[in-house]
């Protein structure tokens, strides 16, 4: 099982670009993986080309050793671009090995620990009566794990105004109303998309009755564990952190200092299965459950299902779509997981259990896309 070729495809699908990677083996087998660095897909594709040059001819079964070579084999190791490229290659190698052995990837990770993967749904409605109505509709459909956003998503074509203090006043009011409407049994969180400061986040939580939220996701940027430590001392709501982390080293201070209660790991950014399993084990030692980030194509979903099946410490997996048109996925991806009763079944697949119509994607266009820009009223930029 020698590596014969590695190809990266970056193309527009539905409402976003995706970057997927194919690893081809000398015996004719192959595997697919995906990068999760949205908005910088061409940079990842370039990194994949660099890795390809020294991976050709290597034994594809030595996945952990290849991971170490990719990560440690350059002076400037790690970082989000390189880790996203490593993730895609690592996932593809596991897919190829699973196909070669006739086994699901989760068997390569130690076997499955559950038969079904619980999911959480997200409402992106603006804060207001429509949000509460939508959450009640989702609950009526059977969803018991729900997430809301700020409801202020910006415009990719022009800068939009976002004032944190105004946002937290409005969000606290409607989160309180949502909890009252949903009742105590629904698992409810909010993703603040790292838009707040420590003081703003503390003020937001203080404006709501205790028990309103079950978790607060990414309230501030993750660069400073010390800032999260200060915030942890001010608020009593569990944090969900980690979708931006690119390695176990990024996760380490948040785990060791008990700064996060839910690990929002992204298997397509953190380093693939090889690194994700280590992060999950580190989290397990601190009784931190995983709540994986899953905003990409069906390849990311398939990889996340196998990861979730193989770990003991899982709360729920993010369910896509919560916005945008994903109808293109049905043409480009074969065997995508289907949601049933607000969960995914863990299938006895071969490899990841998903394939790609390569003939359809190889000439698809890449579209340059930037995330919406948010500005304060004084003209300064703030986080999207």
C-alpha positions in Angstrom: 0.0 0.0 0.0 2.2 2.8 -1.3 1.0 6.3 -1.9 0.8 6.8 -5.6 -0.8 10.3 -5.8 -2.5 13.0 -3.7 -4.9 15.4 -5.3 -6.6 18.4 -3.8 -9.9 19.8 -5.2 -11.2 23.2 -4.1 -14.5 24.1 -5.7 -17.8 25.9 -5.1 -20.6 23.6 -3.9 -24.0 25.1 -3.0 -23.3 28.0 -0.7 -19.6 27.7 0.0 -16.2 26.4 -1.3 -15.1 23.0 -0.1 -11.6 21.5 -0.2 -11.4 17.8 -0.5 -8.3 15.5 -0.9 -8.0 12.2 -2.6 -5.1 9.8 -1.7 -4.5 7.2 -4.4 -2.6 4.0 -3.6 -0.4 1.8 -5.8 -2.9 -1.1 -5.5 -5.7 0.9 -7.0 -7.4 1.8 -3.7 -8.0 5.3 -2.6 -9.5 7.4 0.2 -11.1 10.8 0.6 -10.6 13.5 3.2 -11.6 17.1 3.7 -10.0 20.4 5.0 -12.0 22.6 7.2 -10.2 26.0 6.8 -13.1 27.8 5.2 -12.2 30.9 3.1 -8.6 29.8 2.6 -9.0 26.6 0.6 -6.4 27.4 -2.0 -3.8 27.9 0.7 -4.6 24.4 2.0 -4.5 23.0 -1.5 -1.0 24.5 -1.9 0.1 22.9 1.4 -1.2 19.5 0.2 1.0 19.8 -2.9 4.0 20.4 -0.7 3.2 17.3 1.4 2.6 15.3 -1.7 6.2 15.7 -2.8 7.6 13.7 0.1 4.7 11.4 0.7 4.7 9.7 -2.7 6.0 6.1 -2.3 5.5 6.0 1.4 3.6 3.1 3.1 0.0 4.4 3.5 -0.5 2.1 6.5 1.9 4.0 8.7 -0.7 6.8 9.3 0.6 8.0 12.7 4.2 8.2 11.4 3.1 10.1 8.3 1.2 12.5 10.5 4.4 13.1 12.5 6.5 13.6 9.4 4.0 16.1 8.0 3.8 18.0 11.3 7.4 17.9 12.4 9.1 17.7 9.1 9.5 21.4 8.6 11.0 24.2 10.7 7.7 26.0 10.8 5.4 23.3 12.1 1.6 23.4 12.7 -0.7 26.3 12.2 -4.2 26.3 10.8 -3.3 26.0 7.1 -0.8 23.1 7.6 -3.0 21.3 10.1 -6.1 21.6 7.8 -4.0 20.0 5.0 -2.7 17.3 7.4 -6.3 16.7 8.5 -7.5 16.0 4.9 -4.7 13.7 4.1 -5.0 11.8 7.5 -8.8 11.3 7.0 -8.2 10.0 3.4 -5.5 7.6 4.6 -7.9 6.1 7.2 -10.6 5.9 4.5 -8.2 4.0 2.2 -7.0 1.7 4.9 -10.6 0.9 5.9 -11.4 0.0 2.3 -8.3 -2.1 2.0 -9.2 -4.1 5.1 -13.0 -4.1 4.5 -13.7 -2.4 7.7 -15.4 0.8 8.9 -13.0 3.5 10.0 -14.4 3.4 13.5 -13.1 -0.2 13.8 -9.6 1.1 13.1 -10.1 3.6 16.0 -11.0 0.8 18.5 -14.5 -0.1 17.5 -17.8 1.6 18.0 -19.1 2.7 21.4 -22.6 3.6 20.3 -25.1 2.7 17.6 -26.5 6.1 17.0 -24.9 9.6 16.9 -27.1 12.3 18.7 -27.3 15.6 16.8 -28.0 19.2 17.7 -29.9 21.6 15.4 -29.2 25.3 15.0 -31.6 28.2 14.4 -30.1 31.2 12.8 -33.2 33.3 13.1 -32.7 36.9 14.4 -33.4 37.4 18.1 -37.1 38.0 18.4 -40.5 36.2 18.4 -39.6 34.3 15.1 -36.6 32.7 16.9 -38.7 31.3 19.7 -41.3 30.1 17.2 -38.7 28.3 15.2 -37.2 26.7 18.3 -40.6 25.4 19.3 -41.1 24.0 15.7 -37.7 22.2 16.0 -38.7 20.8 19.4 -42.0 19.6 17.9 -40.0 17.7 15.3 -38.2 15.9 18.0 -35.0 18.0 18.6 -34.0 18.0 22.2 -30.6 19.7 21.7 -30.8 23.2 20.2 -28.5 26.0 19.5 -29.1 29.6 18.6 -26.8 32.3 17.1 -26.7 36.0 17.6 -29.0 36.2 14.6 -26.7 38.9 13.2 -24.7 37.3 10.4 -23.5 40.2 8.3 -23.3 40.6 4.5 -20.4 39.2 2.5 -20.7 42.1 0.0 -20.5 44.9 2.4 -19.6 45.7 6.0 -22.4 45.5 8.6 -22.8 47.1 12.0 -22.5 45.0 15.1 -22.5 46.5 18.5 -21.8 44.0 21.2 -23.6 45.8 24.0 -26.8 46.1 22.0 -26.5 42.5 21.0 -26.1 41.1 24.5 -29.1 43.1 25.7 -31.3 41.7 23.0 -29.9 38.2 23.1 -30.3 37.9 26.9 -33.9 38.9 26.6 -34.8 36.4 23.9 -32.8 33.6 25.3 -34.7 34.0 28.5 -38.0 33.9 26.6 -36.8 30.9 24.6 -36.0 28.9 27.7 -39.4 29.8 29.2 -41.1 28.6 26.0 -39.1 25.4 25.6 -39.2 24.2 29.2 -36.3 22.9 31.3 -35.6 19.6 29.5 -34.3 21.0 26.2 -30.5 21.3 25.9 -30.0 24.9 24.8 -26.9 26.9 23.9 -25.8 30.0 22.0 -22.9 30.5 19.7 -21.5 34.0 20.1 -18.8 33.4 17.4 -16.1 35.0 19.5 -17.6 38.5 19.2 -17.5 39.6 22.8 -14.9 40.8 25.3 -14.6 39.3 28.8 -16.6 42.1 30.3 -19.3 41.9 27.7 -19.7 38.2 28.1 -19.9 38.4 31.8 -22.6 41.1 31.5 -24.5 38.9 29.0 -24.7 36.0 31.4 -25.6 38.2 34.3 -28.7 39.4 32.5 -30.3 36.0 32.4 -31.7 33.7 35.1 -29.5 30.8 36.2 -30.3 27.8 34.1 -31.3 29.7 30.9 -28.4 28.4 28.9 -26.7 24.9 29.1 -23.6 26.2 27.3 -22.0 29.3 25.8 -20.0 28.7 22.6 -16.9 30.7 21.7 -17.9 33.9 23.4 -14.3 35.4 23.0 -11.3 34.7 20.8 -9.3 31.6 21.8 -5.8 33.1 21.7 -5.6 33.8 25.4 -6.3 31.0 27.9 -5.7 33.6 30.6 -8.7 35.7 29.3 -10.9 32.5 29.4 -9.6 31.8 32.9 -10.7 35.3 34.0 -14.1 34.8 32.3 -14.5 31.4 33.9 -14.3 33.0 37.3 -17.1 35.5 36.4 -19.8 33.2 34.9 -21.4 29.9 35.8 -22.4 28.8 32.3 -20.4 25.9 30.8 -18.2 26.8 27.8 -18.0 25.1 24.4 -14.6 25.9 22.9 -12.3 24.4 20.2 -13.6 24.6 16.6 -10.7 26.9 15.7 -8.0 24.7 17.4 -5.5 23.1 15.1 -3.8 20.6 17.4 -3.8 18.9 20.8 -1.4 21.6 21.9 -4.0 24.3 21.2 -6.6 22.3 23.3 -4.1 21.5 26.1 -4.4 24.6 28.3 -8.2 24.7 28.0 -8.3 21.0 29.1 -5.7 21.2 31.8 -7.2 24.3 33.4 -10.8 23.1 33.0 -11.7 26.2 30.9 -14.0 24.3 28.6 -16.8 21.8 29.4 -17.5 20.8 25.8 -14.9 20.2 23.1 -16.0 21.8 19.8 -13.4 19.8 17.9 -13.2 20.0 14.1 -11.8 16.8 12.7 -11.0 18.5 9.4 -8.9 21.2 11.2 -7.4 19.6 14.2 -5.3 17.0 12.4 -7.7 14.3 11.3 -8.4 11.1 13.2 -4.9 10.8 14.5 -5.0 14.0 16.5 -8.7 14.0 17.2 -8.6 10.7 19.1 -5.8 12.1 21.3 -7.7 15.2 22.0 -10.8 13.2 23.0 -8.7 11.1 25.3 -7.2 14.2 26.9 -10.8 15.6 27.4 -12.0 12.3 28.9 -9.4 12.7 31.7 -11.2 15.9 32.7 -14.7 14.8 32.1 -15.1 17.0 29.1 -17.5 15.8 26.4 -16.9 16.3 22.7 -19.4 18.3 20.7 -17.8 18.3 17.2 -18.0 21.1 14.7 -19.5 19.9 11.4 -20.2 22.7 8.9 -18.6 21.3 5.8 -19.4 18.7 3.1 -20.7 15.1 3.6 -17.1 13.9 3.9 -16.6 15.9 7.1 -19.9 14.5 8.4 -18.9 11.0 7.6 -15.5 11.4 9.3 -17.2 13.0 12.3 -19.7 10.1 12.6 -16.8 7.6 12.7 -15.0 9.7 15.3 -18.1 10.1 17.4 -18.8 6.4 17.2 -15.4 5.5 18.6 -15.2 7.8 21.6 -16.9 7.4 25.0 -17.2 11.2 25.8 -19.8 12.6 23.3 -22.6 15.0 23.8 -23.8 15.6 20.3 -22.6 16.3 16.7 -23.5 19.5 14.9 -26.1 18.9 12.2 -25.8 20.6 8.8 -27.5 22.4 7.1 -28.7 25.2 9.3 -28.5 27.6 6.4 -27.6 27.7 2.7 -28.3 25.4 -0.2 -26.7 22.0 -0.1 -28.5 20.5 -3.1 -25.1 20.2 -5.0 -23.9 17.7 -2.4 -26.4 15.1 -3.8 -24.6 15.3 -7.1 -21.0 15.3 -6.0 -21.1 13.0 -3.0 -22.3 9.4 -3.0 -23.5 7.6 0.1 -23.9 10.6 2.3 -25.3 10.0 5.8 -29.0 10.5 6.2 -30.5 12.0 9.4 -33.2 9.9 11.0 -35.1 10.9 14.1 -32.6 13.7 14.9 -29.6 11.3 14.8 -27.3 9.4 12.5 -27.2 5.6 12.5 -23.7 4.2 12.8 -23.5 2.1 9.7 -21.2 -0.9 9.1 -19.6 0.9 6.1 -16.4 0.2 4.3 -13.9 3.0 5.1 -15.8 6.2 5.6 -18.7 4.8 3.6 -18.8 7.8 1.2 -17.5 8.4 -2.3 -17.1 11.4 -4.6 -18.1 11.7 -8.2 -14.6 12.8 -9.3 -15.6 13.4 -12.9 -18.1 16.0 -11.9 -15.9 17.9 -9.5 -12.6 18.0 -11.3 -13.4 21.0 -13.5 -15.7 22.9 -11.1 -14.9 26.5 -10.5 -13.4 28.0 -7.3 -15.0 31.2 -6.1 -13.2 33.7 -4.0 -15.3 34.3 -1.0 -14.7 36.3 2.2 -16.6 36.1 5.4 -18.8 39.1 6.1 -17.1 42.0 7.8 -18.6 43.5 11.0 -17.9 47.0 12.1 -18.7 49.1 15.2 -20.5 52.3 14.6 -17.2 54.2 15.0 -15.9 52.4 11.9 -13.6 49.9 13.6 -13.7 46.3 12.7 -14.8 43.6 15.1 -14.9 39.8 14.9 -17.3 37.9 12.6 
